[in-house]
Amino acid sequence: MLASLRDYVEQLREEGLEGPPAATEARPAAGPRAAAAPARDKIAPPAPTPPAAMIATHPARDGSPATAAAPTELFYRYPGLEKTDDLAALREFIGECTRCKLAPKRINLVFGVGNPSADLMFVGEAPGADEDARGEPFVGRAGQLLTDIIERGMGMARAEVYICNVIKCRPPDNRNPEPDEVAACEPFLFRQIDLVRPRVIVGLGTFAVQALLKVKTPIGKLRGNWQDFRGIRMMPTFHPAYLLRNPADKRLVWADIQEVMRELGRPLPSRGAQR
Ligand code: URA
């Protein structure tokens, strides 16, 4: 009963009939800055956004300058985040995180997995129970479908791409992440994206896409249309969990994936492979 109610709410969300508050609203009020890895029993709120003068630029992997729109000010909520120069350093910086109220209930912090210099990055919402247990994103049923999309649909190995979530810890009972949790976690996602510097990001589902783009537009309107995430091509598409309940919409995701393959200049596997 509870599970089907949750499914229904999730479906409404995917269809844009009920969206979480955009992450822009999630900016916390001014508060003390969080230390890099504060003690587990103390939950420190993110620090305020700094003045524009403090905003740094971060070059892309190929050395070209970061786009002017880069919200690098987010780094300054956690002093030193901008100095992490690879994913291992970023993971170490995050540490046994207690920066938001999800910390006490998680089993594992789910950082991300895959090729650290992938051309293609998938961003989902938040870990579920399977991901929390294993410490790896997209390993449950929805994850299996994502793996099929990558391996059978795109003809790529899962290890060739990079996969992560907006939120690194599981919200209890798979509830929606809350604005303060997004605010605490999104600097890590943005740093992750800057470090991987993929050519294409695929945003999976309403929550991820709205958090990345800072919009409230429903996924049904955004999907299939290229977006710009700080100079990186971003393709919004439906979340695999939505596809499990709405298999007829797989054809729409396949169309989006074909766009992505074209953008990456990769051959499309034969039509039969993605069924
Ligand atoms: N759903 C997500 O958005 N992310 C996961 O890692 C698993 C399910």
Residues whose N, C-alpha, C, O or C-beta is under 5 A from the ligand:
A	BS01	URA	G124 E125 A126 P127 G128 E131 P137 F138 A142 N165
